[in-house]
Amino acid sequence: MGLLRLRGRGAYGVSAEPDGPEDRLRRFATIWSRAVFPVTSTSSTRPEFEEQLLPLARRLSEALRARAFDADAARAVGAALVGAHCTDPEALSRSLDCVDAYLVLYCGEGGDQEDLRARSARLQHAMAAGYAQALRERTLAEQEAISAAALRAQGVVAQALHASEARFRAVFEGAAIGIGIADLSGNILQVNGALVRMFGGSEQSVRGRNVMDWTHPEDAPQVWKLYDELVRGEREHYHVEKAFYRPDGTVLWTNLTVSLLRDADGEPQYQLALMEDTTERRLLNLRLRYEATHDALTGLPNRTLFFERLEKALTAGAGQRFGLCYLDLDGFKTINDSLGHAAGDRLLVEVADRLQSCATAPGEMVARLGGDEFVALTTGTDTEREVDELAARIMNALVAPIMVEGRELTVRGSIGIVEGPAGERSPAEVLRSADITMYRAKSAGGNRFELADPEADARAITRHGLTTALPTALDRGEFFIEYQPLVHLGDGSVRGAEALVRWLHPQHGILGPDRFIPLAEHTGLIVPLGRWVLEQSVRQAREWRDRHTDAGPLRINVNLSPCQLTHPGLVQDTVDILERAGVTPDVLCLEVTESALIGADDDLLKPLRRLAEMGVDIALDDFGTGYSNLANLRRLPVSVLKLDRSFTQSMQQFPADPVDLKIVEGIVSLAHSLNLAVTVEGVETGSQAEQLRILGCDTAQGWYYARPGPPDRLHELALVDATG
């Protein structure tokens, strides 16, 4: 900012390489005190003032290194500066300079310097906010005290005017605030030196005017109404914030208190004005307001200001509409990771400039929400057309490459568009819909924009609800397993069953695996859920063996997800489950999808090979759905091929397509030549079952035999087959 970072001796004559943390903190306080003391109105000596700043420096140091950012601590430090009589605006500027230049240097040892500097900047903003708030409260208190004193002195002043002009002059001219006296017609009769200095002209130029000449475009509507009531004697005083034009055309902002002076008989005679110059404080507040509502990197409006504008747009009158474009850059993380955050920041600044040039029409704005997320808002009566045009302009603005550090970077973005009438949705609902739509555009390949779809929003919200409910659903016992029998096509006997997990959701009822398994994969919950399914299924196989010995051993098929394949505890978990249940490994068959295994490296296949060597069957599920190289089957530790249901669907009509029959016949022949059994899923008719038997398939499952159901029904089917 304005301070130099030096090695050896610091900018304020203090060593920049202290010994321990307390020494560094003390030297930071010394630098701070030497910078601020010359502009501080205090009776303390400089060392005494340093002792006052030491606890403030310690609090800033703790806030800098705290795990969670604490803006209140920095605001309290800013307020404490006002309490220490650092009320000159230069004191705040010098304090912020010291914090910017030296806080991380002396108090941030051992941390990530980039993160610490970002936090230091946020601490400075919070300090400035706390300083401004405290200064305002102090000024208001002093002003109220002056106003109260003036009101109490009204009678005394009036009497003094009659009794002693000399005594009045001593009070009038000695006051630090501007004082003016006018008659009830508004003609200015007397002004003191402080008021003349505020306006910057001569006493005659001020005294020769009428109060009514001092109107200003930013006067609040009630200002002159209050004035009329006062000169009519209907009120004794009023207090307002008012702007005045100086003779040179600049604006003077004041806190103005006007009181009515009555004569000895109580009749209105004069009006007394007390003025405090608040111009500098107002400029500081405007600066702080800008910093609080604009992004520090790009200068665009930030999330705070955007939500204010969106709230205003959504509460507009009848006939008003809004359109919102939610933009997320595609692949920005890759740029940040490869070129560094500094390059990423320069890229964001260029993108912000391009977006700003896209939203220049009345009612349009662009804001940065954070990271690489931007929003563009348009309002009016024809936003259905305007928002599409705005999105197209944004996409076109991103086409030209951006030069960063001598590299030509191509930037693309995904945009979610929400458009509609005002008054129907809250800002949070609109932004959520835009966010969902943007991710829909990104998942479709990116570099495109999508329009919001209420049905798609509802599905996304439902998915999110299911995702958040998944972790506790397993603990609450909301999952259960249904079993679909595996039937031998040769003799019709039940040889086992596939375990299919279901979720009994409290609101949505029974959900199939297609509704929640992808979510469990995405969150990593598939590992504990898969372990639970495996444990329950193996335990069920043990119960079948113990209760129905005459039905023969029944094998249990359990699906294994790609995420489980990479989990280091897969083999040991399986061994432990089999041992606890007291069953042999050949009772278990793990089904792995073709897409997860074809092309897999040896590290991925190693746990499956260990399980196969133990005696666990490995089935290649959904075979025939991918672009697999059949020669790869030789290297896979599988013993079963499970044909996808798409093969059986072509056999629903009789006669079946001879080409499809030849394909299935070829797969069966290849599988048997490799000593692999063939299972077919999705069998729904007797005709399909017969054709598959003729083609040589070994086992099948489908609704023709039984739908998935409770384990007891499988016992019944197995017993019927066993007894004939």
Solvent accessible surface area in square Angstrom, and as a share of the most:
residue,aa,sasa,rsa
1,M,138,0.62
2,G,58,0.55
3,L,30,0.15
4,L,123,0.61
5,R,110,0.40
6,L,77,0.38
7,R,201,0.73
8,G,44,0.42
9,R,155,0.57
10,G,6,0.06
11,A,43,0.34
12,Y,57,0.22
13,G,32,0.31
14,V,15,0.09
15,S,31,0.20
16,A,12,0.09
17,E,98,0.44
18,P,17,0.11
19,D,114,0.59
20,G,25,0.24
21,P,101,0.64
22,E,95,0.43
23,D,60,0.31
24,R,34,0.12
25,L,12,0.06
26,R,88,0.32
27,R,63,0.23
28,F,0,0.00
29,A,0,0.00
30,T,16,0.09
31,I,0,0.00
32,W,0,0.00
33,S,0,0.00
34,R,97,0.35
35,A,1,0.01
36,V,0,0.00
37,F,56,0.23
38,P,94,0.59
39,V,32,0.19
40,T,18,0.11
41,S,89,0.58
42,T,38,0.22
43,S,122,0.79
44,S,31,0.20
45,T,74,0.43
46,R,59,0.22
47,P,80,0.50
48,E,96,0.43
49,F,0,0.00
50,E,17,0.07
51,E,92,0.41
52,Q,82,0.37
53,L,0,0.00
54,L,15,0.08
55,P,74,0.47
56,L,25,0.12
57,A,0,0.00
58,R,82,0.30
59,R,110,0.40
60,L,0,0.00
61,S,5,0.03
62,E,95,0.43
63,A,4,0.03
64,L,2,0.01
65,R,137,0.50
66,A,39,0.30
67,R,241,0.88
68,A,74,0.57
69,F,51,0.21
70,D,60,0.31
71,A,26,0.21
72,D,86,0.45
73,A,6,0.05
74,A,0,0.00
75,R,98,0.36
76,A,36,0.28
77,V,0,0.00
78,G,0,0.00
79,A,39,0.30
80,A,36,0.28
81,L,1,0.00
82,V,5,0.03
83,G,57,0.55
84,A,7,0.06
85,H,83,0.37
86,C,1,0.01
87,T,39,0.23
88,D,63,0.33
89,P,75,0.47
90,E,74,0.33
91,A,1,0.00
92,L,4,0.02
93,S,46,0.30
94,R,75,0.27
95,S,0,0.00
96,L,9,0.04
97,D,25,0.13
98,C,0,0.00
99,V,0,0.00
100,D,31,0.16
101,A,1,0.00
102,Y,1,0.00
103,L,0,0.00
104,V,2,0.01
105,L,67,0.33
106,Y,2,0.01
107,C,11,0.06
108,G,1,0.01
109,E,117,0.52
110,G,83,0.80
111,G,35,0.34
112,D,86,0.45
113,Q,85,0.38
114,E,101,0.45
115,D,89,0.46
116,L,18,0.09
117,R,94,0.34
118,A,58,0.45
119,R,42,0.15
120,S,3,0.02
121,A,43,0.34
122,R,131,0.48
123,L,0,0.00
124,Q,14,0.06
125,H,78,0.35
126,A,9,0.07
127,M,0,0.00
128,A,3,0.02
129,A,43,0.33
130,G,5,0.05
131,Y,0,0.00
132,A,7,0.06
133,Q,91,0.40
134,A,16,0.13
135,L,23,0.11
136,R,110,0.40
137,E,92,0.41
138,R,82,0.30
139,T,11,0.07
140,L,53,0.27
141,A,63,0.49
142,E,87,0.39
143,Q,12,0.05
144,E,96,0.43
145,A,61,0.47
146,I,68,0.34
147,S,13,0.08
148,A,36,0.28
149,A,43,0.34
150,A,16,0.13
151,L,53,0.27
152,R,174,0.64
153,A,32,0.25
154,Q,27,0.12
155,G,52,0.50
156,V,94,0.54
157,V,26,0.15
158,A,16,0.13
159,Q,126,0.56
160,A,15,0.12
161,L,43,0.21
162,H,127,0.57
163,A,76,0.59
164,S,24,0.16
165,E,86,0.39
166,A,78,0.61
167,R,159,0.58
168,F,11,0.04
169,R,85,0.31
170,A,74,0.57
171,V,103,0.59
172,F,3,0.01
173,E,85,0.38
174,G,64,0.61
175,A,27,0.21
176,A,99,0.77
177,I,27,0.14
178,G,0,0.00
179,I,17,0.09
180,G,8,0.08
181,I,4,0.02
182,A,5,0.04
183,D,35,0.18
184,L,59,0.30
185,S,81,0.52
186,G,0,0.00
187,N,70,0.36
188,I,16,0.08
189,L,62,0.31
190,Q,42,0.19
191,V,4,0.02
192,N,1,0.01
193,G,24,0.23
194,A,8,0.07
195,L,3,0.02
196,V,22,0.12
197,R,177,0.65
198,M,23,0.10
199,F,4,0.02
200,G,63,0.61
201,G,27,0.26
202,S,63,0.41
203,E,74,0.33
204,Q,127,0.56
205,S,54,0.35
206,V,4,0.02
207,R,89,0.32
208,G,70,0.67
209,R,83,0.30
210,N,34,0.17
211,V,28,0.16
212,M,94,0.42
213,D,79,0.41
214,W,16,0.06
215,T,72,0.42
216,H,16,0.07
217,P,111,0.70
218,E,107,0.48
219,D,27,0.14
220,A,36,0.28
221,P,133,0.83
222,Q,89,0.40
223,V,3,0.02
224,W,50,0.17
225,K,124,0.52
226,L,27,0.13
227,Y,11,0.04
228,D,57,0.29
229,E,27,0.12
230,L,0,0.00
231,V,28,0.16
232,R,142,0.52
233,G,21,0.21
234,E,113,0.51
235,R,81,0.29
236,E,75,0.34
237,H,74,0.33
238,Y,12,0.05
239,H,79,0.35
240,V,13,0.07
241,E,89,0.40
242,K,6,0.03
243,A,1,0.01
244,F,5,0.02
245,Y,95,0.36
246,R,51,0.19
247,P,93,0.58
248,D,108,0.56
249,G,49,0.47
250,T,67,0.39
251,V,48,0.28
252,L,0,0.00
253,W,30,0.11
254,T,0,0.00
255,N,15,0.08
256,L,11,0.05
257,T,6,0.03
258,V,7,0.04
259,S,1,0.01
260,L,1,0.01
261,L,3,0.01
262,R,72,0.26
263,D,44,0.23
264,A,103,0.80
265,D,128,0.66
266,G,33,0.32
267,E,103,0.46
268,P,36,0.22
269,Q,63,0.28
270,Y,61,0.23
271,Q,8,0.03
272,L,12,0.06
273,A,20,0.15
274,L,12,0.06
275,M,8,0.04
276,E,39,0.17
277,D,62,0.32
278,T,7,0.04
279,T,20,0.12
280,E,116,0.52
281,R,34,0.13
282,R,62,0.23
283,L,98,0.49
284,L,26,0.13
285,N,53,0.27
286,L,94,0.47
287,R,111,0.41
288,L,21,0.10
289,R,115,0.42
290,Y,113,0.43
291,E,49,0.22
292,A,63,0.49
293,T,3,0.02
294,H,37,0.17
295,D,26,0.14
296,A,92,0.72
297,L,64,0.32
298,T,22,0.13
299,G,36,0.34
300,L,6,0.03
301,P,20,0.13
302,N,30,0.15
303,R,108,0.40
304,T,70,0.41
305,L,34,0.17
306,F,1,0.00
307,F,56,0.23
308,E,73,0.33
309,R,84,0.31
310,L,0,0.00
311,E,86,0.38
312,K,149,0.63
313,A,10,0.07
314,L,5,0.03
315,T,97,0.56
316,A,41,0.32
317,G,53,0.51
318,A,111,0.86
319,G,59,0.56
320,Q,64,0.29
321,R,58,0.21
322,F,1,0.00
323,G,0,0.00
324,L,0,0.00
325,C,0,0.00
326,Y,9,0.03
327,L,2,0.01
328,D,14,0.07
329,L,5,0.02
330,D,39,0.20
331,G,47,0.45
332,F,18,0.08
333,K,146,0.62
334,T,94,0.54
335,I,25,0.13
336,N,25,0.13
337,D,99,0.51
338,S,81,0.52
339,L,37,0.19
340,G,28,0.27
341,H,101,0.45
342,A,60,0.46
343,A,0,0.00
344,G,0,0.00
345,D,55,0.29
346,R,117,0.43
347,L,1,0.00
348,L,4,0.02
349,V,52,0.30
350,E,59,0.26
351,V,0,0.00
352,A,1,0.01
353,D,81,0.42
354,R,41,0.15
355,L,2,0.01
356,Q,79,0.35
357,S,78,0.50
358,C,11,0.06
359,A,5,0.04
360,T,111,0.64
361,A,48,0.37
362,P,133,0.84
363,G,29,0.28
364,E,25,0.11
365,M,11,0.05
366,V,2,0.01
367,A,0,0.00
368,R,29,0.11
369,L,15,0.07
370,G,32,0.31
371,G,45,0.43
372,D,24,0.12
373,E,38,0.17
374,F,1,0.01
375,V,2,0.01
376,A,2,0.02
377,L,0,0.00
378,T,2,0.01
379,T,39,0.23
380,G,20,0.19
381,T,95,0.55
382,D,59,0.31
383,T,0,0.00
384,E,105,0.47
385,R,123,0.45
386,E,46,0.21
387,V,3,0.01
388,D,56,0.29
389,E,71,0.32
390,L,0,0.00
391,A,0,0.00
392,A,40,0.31
393,R,91,0.33
394,I,3,0.02
395,M,31,0.14
396,N,106,0.54
397,A,24,0.19
398,L,2,0.01
399,V,83,0.48
400,A,54,0.42
401,P,63,0.40
402,I,5,0.03
403,M,122,0.54
404,V,5,0.03
405,E,105,0.47
406,G,68,0.65
407,R,134,0.49
408,E,121,0.54
409,L,26,0.13
410,T,81,0.47
411,V,5,0.03
412,R,73,0.27
413,G,0,0.00
414,S,0,0.00
415,I,0,0.00
416,G,0,0.00
417,I,1,0.00
418,V,1,0.00
419,E,43,0.19
420,G,2,0.02
421,P,47,0.30
422,A,18,0.14
423,G,63,0.61
424,E,122,0.55
425,R,82,0.30
426,S,46,0.30
427,P,20,0.13
428,A,70,0.54
429,E,75,0.34
430,V,0,0.00
431,L,20,0.10
432,R,122,0.45
433,S,8,0.05
434,A,0,0.00
435,D,45,0.23
436,I,32,0.16
437,T,0,0.00
438,M,0,0.00
439,Y,110,0.42
440,R,73,0.27
441,A,0,0.00
442,K,58,0.24
443,S,97,0.63
444,A,54,0.42
445,G,67,0.65
446,G,10,0.10
447,N,76,0.39
448,R,104,0.38
449,F,75,0.31
450,E,34,0.15
451,L,101,0.50
452,A,31,0.24
453,D,51,0.26
454,P,107,0.67
455,E,118,0.53
456,A,7,0.05
457,D,16,0.09
458,A,55,0.43
459,R,133,0.49
460,A,15,0.11
461,I,67,0.34
462,T,38,0.22
463,R,120,0.44
464,H,123,0.55
465,G,33,0.32
466,L,2,0.01
467,T,33,0.19
468,T,81,0.47
469,A,22,0.17
470,L,1,0.00
471,P,72,0.45
472,T,62,0.36
473,A,0,0.00
474,L,36,0.18
475,D,124,0.64
476,R,136,0.50
477,G,57,0.55
478,E,21,0.09
479,F,10,0.04
480,F,63,0.26
481,I,18,0.09
482,E,39,0.18
483,Y,11,0.04
484,Q,14,0.06
485,P,3,0.02
486,L,3,0.01
487,V,8,0.05
488,H,46,0.20
489,L,16,0.08
490,G,53,0.51
491,D,95,0.49
492,G,37,0.35
493,S,26,0.17
494,V,14,0.08
495,R,107,0.39
496,G,0,0.00
497,A,0,0.00
498,E,10,0.05
499,A,3,0.03
500,L,30,0.15
501,V,13,0.07
502,R,32,0.12
503,W,0,0.00
504,L,98,0.49
505,H,15,0.07
506,P,86,0.54
507,Q,143,0.64
508,H,92,0.41
509,G,29,0.28
510,I,109,0.56
511,L,6,0.03
512,G,22,0.21
513,P,43,0.27
514,D,113,0.59
515,R,105,0.38
516,F,0,0.00
517,I,43,0.22
518,P,77,0.48
519,L,25,0.12
520,A,0,0.00
521,E,47,0.21
522,H,159,0.71
523,T,66,0.38
524,G,33,0.32
525,L,26,0.13
526,I,6,0.03
527,V,20,0.12
528,P,45,0.28
529,L,1,0.01
530,G,8,0.08
531,R,84,0.31
532,W,64,0.22
533,V,11,0.07
534,L,10,0.05
535,E,43,0.19
536,Q,52,0.23
537,S,0,0.00
538,V,0,0.00
539,R,111,0.41
540,Q,20,0.09
541,A,3,0.02
542,R,80,0.29
543,E,69,0.31
544,W,4,0.01
545,R,103,0.38
546,D,74,0.38
547,R,135,0.49
548,H,34,0.15
549,T,108,0.63
550,D,102,0.53
551,A,19,0.14
552,G,30,0.29
553,P,120,0.75
554,L,12,0.06
555,R,56,0.21
556,I,0,0.00
557,N,3,0.02
558,V,3,0.02
559,N,62,0.32
560,L,9,0.04
561,S,13,0.08
562,P,69,0.43
563,C,41,0.25
564,Q,17,0.08
565,L,4,0.02
566,T,96,0.56
567,H,60,0.27
568,P,132,0.83
569,G,18,0.18
570,L,12,0.06
571,V,12,0.07
572,Q,105,0.47
573,D,37,0.19
574,T,1,0.00
575,V,32,0.19
576,D,44,0.23
577,I,4,0.02
578,L,7,0.03
579,E,124,0.56
580,R,161,0.59
581,A,15,0.11
582,G,38,0.37
583,V,15,0.09
584,T,83,0.48
585,P,37,0.23
586,D,90,0.47
587,V,22,0.13
588,L,0,0.00
589,C,0,0.00
590,L,1,0.00
591,E,2,0.01
592,V,0,0.00
593,T,44,0.25
594,E,2,0.01
595,S,99,0.64
596,A,18,0.14
597,L,0,0.00
598,I,40,0.20
599,G,62,0.60
600,A,10,0.08
601,D,87,0.45
602,D,85,0.44
603,D,105,0.54
604,L,40,0.20
605,L,0,0.00
606,K,115,0.49
607,P,25,0.16
608,L,0,0.00
609,R,78,0.28
610,R,132,0.48
611,L,0,0.00
612,A,36,0.28
613,E,144,0.64
614,M,69,0.31
615,G,31,0.30
616,V,3,0.02
617,D,37,0.19
618,I,1,0.00
619,A,0,0.00
620,L,0,0.00
621,D,13,0.07
622,D,43,0.22
623,F,4,0.02
624,G,36,0.34
625,T,80,0.46
626,G,37,0.35
627,Y,231,0.88
628,S,28,0.18
629,N,87,0.45
630,L,82,0.41
631,A,67,0.52
632,N,34,0.18
633,L,6,0.03
634,R,200,0.73
635,R,84,0.31
636,L,11,0.05
637,P,22,0.14
638,V,14,0.08
639,S,38,0.25
640,V,5,0.03
641,L,0,0.00
642,K,1,0.01
643,L,0,0.00
644,D,20,0.11
645,R,111,0.40
646,S,58,0.37
647,F,29,0.12
648,T,0,0.00
649,Q,100,0.45
650,S,37,0.24
651,M,0,0.00
652,Q,88,0.39
653,Q,146,0.65
654,F,164,0.68
655,P,109,0.69
656,A,8,0.06
657,D,68,0.35
658,P,94,0.59
659,V,95,0.55
660,D,37,0.19
661,L,44,0.22
662,K,139,0.59
663,I,82,0.42
664,V,0,0.00
665,E,78,0.35
666,G,39,0.38
667,I,18,0.09
668,V,4,0.02
669,S,70,0.45
670,L,54,0.27
671,A,0,0.00
672,H,74,0.33
673,S,81,0.52
674,L,56,0.28
675,N,139,0.71
676,L,13,0.06
677,A,41,0.32
678,V,0,0.00
679,T,4,0.03
680,V,0,0.00
681,E,18,0.08
682,G,8,0.07
683,V,0,0.00
684,E,79,0.35
685,T,51,0.29
686,G,31,0.30
687,S,44,0.28
688,Q,0,0.00
689,A,11,0.08
690,E,75,0.34
691,Q,20,0.09
692,L,0,0.00
693,R,107,0.39
694,I,118,0.60
695,L,27,0.14
696,G,29,0.28
697,C,7,0.04
698,D,40,0.21
699,T,16,0.09
700,A,0,0.00
701,Q,5,0.02
702,G,4,0.04
703,W,137,0.48
704,Y,106,0.40
705,Y,53,0.20
706,A,13,0.10
707,R,133,0.49
708,P,29,0.18
709,G,3,0.03
710,P,80,0.50
711,P,33,0.21
712,D,73,0.38
713,R,87,0.32
714,L,4,0.02
715,H,6,0.03
716,E,104,0.47
717,L,58,0.29
718,A,3,0.03
719,L,48,0.24
720,V,97,0.56
721,D,55,0.29
722,A,52,0.40
723,T,107,0.62
724,G,98,0.95
